[in-house]
Each structure stands twice: as structure tokens, then as C-alpha cells.
Amino acid sequence: MPHSNFEHLLKNIEELNKAFIDVVERFEQNDDSDIFEEINSTSQLRSKTINKLLSISDELTTEQLVEKKAILEEVMVQDEHFISLFLDKKEEVKNELMTIKKRGKGIQAYKKAT
């Protein structure tokens, strides 16, 4: 693969990573289901581009290999951030559901008592 294709892939991944960061930040503010769809589509597109980048290495210079490693590490950091954020949100939702469930049991007990 020519050098220009490598640079093009790096640029695409950087742009997709910025888009992913943006959509994850919006998720932090509001976990709307539309945002989940956007996260999913951005993540899938980024994954395809990363796979193309991973498939080239034989003809890369040492400098290009270092660039490749750096961008992949940045992607991993963003993925880990999203996963932990999602799990935190999931825990918040789980806690809210438990509160609602307890409140429902309290209301049922109150109805029986009156």
C-alpha cells in the first residue's frame, strides 16, 4: 500500500476518533437512545478503518509505525473511557430502577394497610 493511503487512513481515524469523543461527551450529558445509535455507527465505521490500518505494516517506516501505535493507543483510551462511562450510567439506571421497585412495593404495602 502506498504511503499516501497510510496517511489517509490515519487522518480518517483521527477524524472518526474526534467524532466518537464528541458523541460520547453528548452521551455523558444525556443518554438518549439516538445517541446510542450514533455511537454505534461511529464506532463501526471507526473499527472498519482501524482494521484497514492494522492490515498494513510491512512497508511502513519506523516513524509510521510509531504514528500507527499512537493513534491505536488513543482509540483504546477512548474506548475504555466510553465503556466505564456506560457502566457508570448503567449502574445509575439500575439504582433508579431499584428505587422505583422499592417505591412500588411501599405503595402496594400502603394500599393493603389502608
C-alpha positions in Angstrom: 0.0 0.0 0.0 1.3 3.4 -0.9 2.4 5.9 1.8 -0.5 8.3 0.9 -3.0 5.6 1.8 -1.5 5.2 5.2 -1.6 8.9 5.8 -5.2 9.0 4.6 -6.2 6.2 7.0 -4.5 7.9 9.9 -6.4 11.1 9.1 -9.7 9.2 8.8 -9.1 7.5 12.2 -8.3 10.8 13.8 -11.5 12.4 12.4 -13.6 9.4 13.5 -12.0 9.4 16.9 -12.9 13.1 17.3 -16.5 12.3 16.2 -16.5 9.4 18.7 -15.3 11.6 21.5 -17.9 14.2 20.6 -20.8 11.7 20.7 -19.5 10.2 23.9 -19.4 13.6 25.5 -23.0 14.2 24.4 -23.8 10.8 25.9 -22.4 12.0 29.2 -24.8 14.8 29.2 -27.9 12.9 28.0 -28.2 9.1 27.4 -30.8 9.5 24.7 -31.3 6.4 22.5 -30.5 8.4 19.3 -27.0 9.0 20.8 -26.6 5.2 21.2 -27.3 4.7 17.5 -24.8 7.4 16.6 -22.2 5.9 18.9 -22.8 2.5 17.4 -22.5 3.8 13.8 -19.4 5.9 14.5 -17.8 3.0 16.4 -18.5 0.6 13.5 -17.0 3.0 10.9 -14.0 3.6 13.1 -13.5 -0.2 13.5 -13.5 -0.8 9.8 -10.9 2.0 9.3 -8.8 0.7 12.1 -8.9 -2.8 10.6 -7.6 -1.4 7.3 -4.8 0.4 9.2 -3.9 -2.8 11.1 -3.6 -4.7 7.8 -0.7 -2.5 6.6 2.6 -2.7 8.3 5.2 -4.4 6.0 6.2 -1.3 4.0 5.9 1.2 6.8 8.8 3.2 8.1 9.7 3.3 11.8 8.1 6.7 12.1 4.9 5.5 10.5 4.8 2.5 12.9 5.1 4.9 15.8 2.3 7.0 14.4 0.2 3.9 14.0 0.8 2.8 17.5 0.0 6.2 18.9 -3.4 6.5 17.1 -4.3 3.0 18.2 -3.5 3.7 21.8 -5.6 6.9 21.6 -8.5 4.8 20.3 -8.1 2.3 23.1 -8.2 5.1 25.7 -11.4 6.5 24.2 -13.0 3.0 24.1 -12.1 2.4 27.8 -13.5 5.8 28.7 -16.8 5.0 27.0 -17.0 1.6 28.5 -16.5 2.9 32.0 -18.9 5.8 31.4 -21.5 3.4 30.0 -21.1 1.0 33.0 -21.5 4.0 35.4 -24.6 5.2 33.6 -25.9 1.6 33.6 -25.3 1.5 37.4 -27.2 4.8 37.8 -30.1 3.4 35.8 -30.0 0.2 37.8 -30.1 2.1 41.1 -33.0 4.2 39.8 -34.9 1.1 38.8 -34.4 -0.4 42.3 -35.7 2.8 43.9 -38.8 2.7 41.7 -39.3 -1.0 42.5 -39.0 -0.3 46.3 -41.4 2.6 46.0 -43.8 0.3 44.2 -43.6 -2.2 47.0 -44.1 0.6 49.5 -47.2 1.8 47.7 -48.6 -1.8 47.5 -48.0 -2.3 51.2 -49.7 1.1 51.9 -52.7 0.0 49.8 -53.0 -3.2 51.7 -52.8 -1.5 55.1 -55.5 1.1 54.3 
